[in-house]
Amino acid sequence: MATPPASSSAISDHHQKLHSVFVYGSLLADDVVKAILNRVPENSPAILTI
């Protein structure tokens, strides 16, 4: 069964939430991210601890 499209208020509420996402490869390029998301989110380098 298909899910109905989200309302604009639900989409707006969703955009207010923050998510941590690890990306690599072409998703590190701002122009690629802008083409996908239509914006460039704030980012920071990942730190690997051993």
DSSP file (Angstrom, degrees, kcal/mol; ACC not computed):
  #  RESIDUE AA STRUCTURE BP1 BP2  ACC     N-H-->O    O-->H-N    N-H-->O    O-->H-N    TCO  KAPPA ALPHA  PHI   PSI    X-CA   Y-CA   Z-CA
    1    1 A M              0   0    0      0, 0.0     2,-0.1     0, 0.0     0, 0.0   0.000 360.0 360.0 360.0 132.8    0.0    0.0    0.0
    2    2 A A        -     0   0    0      1,-0.1     0, 0.0     0, 0.0     0, 0.0  -0.461 360.0-125.1 -76.7 145.2    1.4    3.4   -1.0
    3    3 A T        -     0   0    0     -2,-0.1     3,-0.1     1,-0.1    -1,-0.1  -0.756  29.0-116.2 -88.2 133.3    2.0    6.1    1.7
    4    4 A P        -     0   0    0      0, 0.0    -1,-0.1     0, 0.0     0, 0.0  -0.336  41.4 -89.9 -66.3 152.4    0.3    9.4    0.9
    5    5 A P        -     0   0    0      0, 0.0     2,-0.1     0, 0.0     0, 0.0  -0.284  47.0-104.8 -62.5 147.7    2.6   12.4    0.4
    6    6 A A        -     0   0    0      1,-0.1     2,-0.1    -3,-0.1    -3,-0.0  -0.412  34.7-112.1 -72.1 147.6    3.5   14.4    3.5
    7    7 A S     >  -     0   0    0      1,-0.1     4,-2.2    -2,-0.1     5,-0.2  -0.352  27.9-109.4 -73.4 161.7    1.9   17.7    4.0
    8    8 A S  H  > S+     0   0    0      1,-0.2     4,-2.4     2,-0.2     5,-0.1   0.837 120.0  53.6 -63.7 -31.6    4.0   20.9    3.8
    9    9 A S  H  > S+     0   0    0      2,-0.2     4,-2.4     1,-0.2    -1,-0.2   0.884 108.4  49.4 -70.1 -36.4    3.7   21.4    7.5
   10   10 A A  H  > S+     0   0    0      2,-0.2     4,-2.2     1,-0.2    -2,-0.2   0.894 112.1  48.5 -67.0 -39.3    5.0   17.9    8.2
   11   11 A I  H  X S+     0   0    0     -4,-2.2     4,-2.0     2,-0.2    -2,-0.2   0.919 111.1  50.1 -65.4 -43.3    7.9   18.4    5.8
   12   12 A S  H  X S+     0   0    0     -4,-2.4     4,-0.7     1,-0.2    -2,-0.2   0.914 111.0  49.0 -61.2 -43.8    8.7   21.8    7.5
   13   13 A D  H >< S+     0   0    0     -4,-2.4     3,-0.9     1,-0.2     4,-0.4   0.896 109.3  53.2 -61.8 -40.5    8.6   20.1   10.9
   14   14 A H  H >< S+     0   0    0     -4,-2.2     3,-1.4     1,-0.3    -1,-0.2   0.879 102.9  57.1 -63.3 -38.3   10.9   17.3    9.7
   15   15 A H  H 3< S+     0   0    0     -4,-2.0    -1,-0.3     1,-0.3    -2,-0.2   0.688  96.7  64.7 -68.5 -17.3   13.5   19.9    8.4
   16   16 A Q  T << S+     0   0    0     -3,-0.9    -1,-0.3    -4,-0.7     2,-0.2   0.667  86.8  87.7 -78.4 -16.6   13.7   21.3   11.9
   17   17 A K  S <  S-     0   0    0     -3,-1.4     2,-0.4    -4,-0.4    -3,-0.0  -0.580  73.9-135.1 -84.8 145.8   15.2   18.0   13.2
   18   18 A L        -     0   0    0     -2,-0.2     2,-0.4     2,-0.0    -2,-0.1  -0.809  19.6-172.9-102.3 142.5   18.9   17.4   13.1
   19   19 A H        -     0   0    0     -2,-0.4     2,-0.5     2,-0.0    -2,-0.0  -0.996  21.2-133.9-132.6 137.8   20.5   14.2   11.9
   20   20 A S        -     0   0    0     -2,-0.4     2,-0.4     2,-0.0    -2,-0.0  -0.811  30.8-179.6 -88.7 128.1   24.1   13.1   12.0
   21   21 A V        -     0   0    0     -2,-0.5     2,-0.5     2,-0.0    -2,-0.0  -0.996  21.5-145.5-133.3 130.4   25.1   11.5    8.7
   22   22 A F        +     0   0    0     -2,-0.4     2,-0.3    24,-0.0    -2,-0.0  -0.843  27.9 176.1 -93.3 126.4   28.5   10.1    7.7
   23   23 A V        +     0   0    0     -2,-0.5     2,-0.3     2,-0.0    -2,-0.0  -0.918   8.5 171.5-129.0 157.1   29.2   10.6    4.0
   24   24 A Y    >   +     0   0    0     -2,-0.3     3,-1.3     0, 0.0     2,-0.1  -0.921  46.9  25.0-150.3 174.5   32.2    9.9    1.8
   25   25 A G  G >  S-     0   0    0     -2,-0.3     3,-2.0     1,-0.2     4,-0.2  -0.393 124.7  -4.7  68.8-139.6   33.1   10.1   -1.9
   26   26 A S  G >  S+     0   0    0      1,-0.3     3,-1.5     2,-0.2     6,-0.3   0.691 122.7  73.9 -66.4 -18.1   31.2   12.4   -4.2
   27   27 A L  G <  S+     0   0    0     -3,-1.3    -1,-0.3     1,-0.3    -2,-0.2   0.564  84.5  68.5 -72.6  -5.2   28.9   13.4   -1.3
   28   28 A L  G <  S+     0   0    0     -3,-2.0     2,-0.5     4,-0.0    -1,-0.3   0.631  80.9  92.0 -81.6 -14.6   31.8   15.4    0.1
   29   29 A A  S X> S-     0   0    0     -3,-1.5     4,-2.2    -4,-0.2     3,-0.6  -0.705  72.2-146.2 -85.3 123.8   31.5   17.8   -2.8
   30   30 A D  H 3> S+     0   0    0     -2,-0.5     4,-2.7     1,-0.2     5,-0.2   0.857  97.9  55.8 -57.1 -38.2   29.2   20.8   -2.1
   31   31 A D  H 3> S+     0   0    0      2,-0.2     4,-1.6     1,-0.2    -1,-0.2   0.857 108.5  47.8 -66.6 -33.1   28.0   21.0   -5.7
   32   32 A V  H <> S+     0   0    0     -3,-0.6     4,-1.6    -6,-0.3    -2,-0.2   0.931 113.1  47.3 -69.7 -46.1   26.9   17.4   -5.6
   33   33 A V  H  X S+     0   0    0     -4,-2.2     4,-3.4    -7,-0.2     6,-0.5   0.905 111.0  52.1 -62.3 -41.6   25.1   17.8   -2.2
   34   34 A K  H  X S+     0   0    0     -4,-2.7     4,-2.0     1,-0.2    -1,-0.2   0.882 107.5  52.4 -63.1 -37.7   23.4   21.0   -3.5
   35   35 A A  H  < S+     0   0    0     -4,-1.6    -1,-0.2    -5,-0.2    -2,-0.2   0.851 117.8  38.0 -65.6 -33.7   22.1   19.1   -6.6
   36   36 A I  H  < S+     0   0    0     -4,-1.6    -2,-0.2     3,-0.1    -1,-0.2   0.922 132.4  22.9 -82.5 -47.9   20.6   16.4   -4.4
   37   37 A L  H  < S-     0   0    0     -4,-3.4    -3,-0.2     2,-0.4    -2,-0.2   0.569  93.3-126.5 -99.2 -11.2   19.3   18.4   -1.5
   38   38 A N  S  < S+     0   0    0     -4,-2.0     2,-0.3    -5,-0.5    -4,-0.2   0.719  89.1  54.8  66.5  21.4   18.9   21.9   -3.1
   39   39 A R  S    S-     0   0    0     -6,-0.5    -2,-0.4    -9,-0.1    -1,-0.2  -0.954  82.4-119.5-166.6 166.0   21.1   23.2   -0.2
   40   40 A V        -     0   0    0     -2,-0.3     3,-0.1    -3,-0.1   -10,-0.1  -0.935  32.8-146.5-118.3 106.7   24.4   22.6    1.5
   41   41 A P        -     0   0    0      0, 0.0     2,-0.1     0, 0.0    -8,-0.0  -0.230  30.0 -88.9 -68.4 159.1   24.0   21.6    5.1
   42   42 A E        -     0   0    0      1,-0.0     2,-0.3     2,-0.0     0, 0.0  -0.405  55.2-173.2 -61.6 142.0   26.5   22.5    7.8
   43   43 A N        -     0   0    0     -3,-0.1    -1,-0.0    -2,-0.1    -3,-0.0  -0.922  18.9-170.7-138.9 165.4   29.2   19.9    8.1
   44   44 A S        -     0   0    0     -2,-0.3     2,-0.0     0, 0.0    -2,-0.0  -0.981  37.0 -91.7-150.7 153.0   32.2   19.0   10.2
   45   45 A P        -     0   0    0      0, 0.0     2,-0.2     0, 0.0    -2,-0.0  -0.348  40.1-119.4 -68.3 147.3   34.9   16.4    9.9
   46   46 A A        -     0   0    0     -2,-0.0     2,-0.5     2,-0.0   -24,-0.0  -0.604  20.9-147.2 -83.0 147.0   34.4   13.0   11.4
   47   47 A I        -     0   0    0     -2,-0.2     2,-0.6     2,-0.0    -1,-0.0  -0.973   4.3-154.4-119.8 122.1   36.9   11.8   14.1
   48   48 A L        -     0   0    0     -2,-0.5     2,-0.4     2,-0.0    -2,-0.0  -0.845  11.2-166.7 -96.4 121.6   37.7    8.1   14.4
   49   49 A T              0   0    0     -2,-0.6    -2,-0.0     1,-0.1     0, 0.0  -0.894 360.0 360.0-109.0 139.9   38.8    7.1   17.8
   50   50 A I              0   0    0     -2,-0.4    -1,-0.1     0, 0.0    -2,-0.0   0.377 360.0 360.0-111.9 360.0   40.5    3.7   18.4
